Amino acid sequence: AQKITQTQPGMFVQEKEAVTLDCTYDTSDQSYGLFWYKQPSSGEMIFLIYQGSYDEQNATEGRYSLNFQKARKSANLVISASQLGDSAMYFCAMREGGNYGQNFVFGPGTRLSVLP
Amino acid sequence: DTEVTQTPKHLVMGMTNKKSLKCEQHMGHRAMYWYKQKAKKPPELMFVYSYEKLSINESVPSRFSPECPNSSLLNLHLHALQPEDSALYLCASSPEGGTGGAGNTIYFGEGSWLTVV
């Protein structure tokens, strides 16, 4: 079974508007971390934001915020005031405790296109 | 700007060639990774080094040979590749070197685009 689900293969948003990218996850661990990465067409995988399973407040980093709903196992990324440079592939990822690397799982990704 | 540097950015090689991809990080991270990414897919883990020792090999064919000369450098030696090996190869690093932890972020480089002809 997929551990990370991103149900939106592609999304469009108007410049300067906010957009929410969905991510749901599946784990039986109590300790885990949730990550969002941005990948422009150049290929670089850029770390955006992190949320720990024990964090009580939603993470924020500039225009990025993570809407963490633990009971629903969702970790949606909210981008406020979209910019043309936000057009990229966005990956949600989860890391469970224990062996590093092997337990770092990516979702299938969502391609975001920002329209002028 | 990424603190994980990969060279070359683009590489075209024949199926009989021997080439290497190089990766360098100066963040003091003790774990380094190679990922392979095909078009429109998420990255797939290939190898993990911890404290300069290979700790995870995800059943990667032997035509891919990793090497970690020191804590800052990671190489991927390529030999007798197939056209289906054409992909984006991403190097990454993370702070931990021991058993790891859920909160340790993995930082990626810009990737090396490999084409096998």
Interface residues (C-beta under 8 A of the other chain):
Chain A: D29 S31 Y32 G33 F35 Y37 S42 G43 E44 M45 I46 F47 Y50 G52 S53 F91 R95 E96 G97 G98 N99 Y100 G101 Q102 N103 F104 F106 G107 P108 G109
Chain B: T2 A31 Y33 K40 K41 P42 P43 L45 V48 S50 S55 I56 E58 L88 L90 A92 S94 E96 T99 G100 G101 A102 G103 N104 T105 I106 Y107 F108 G109 E110 G111 W113
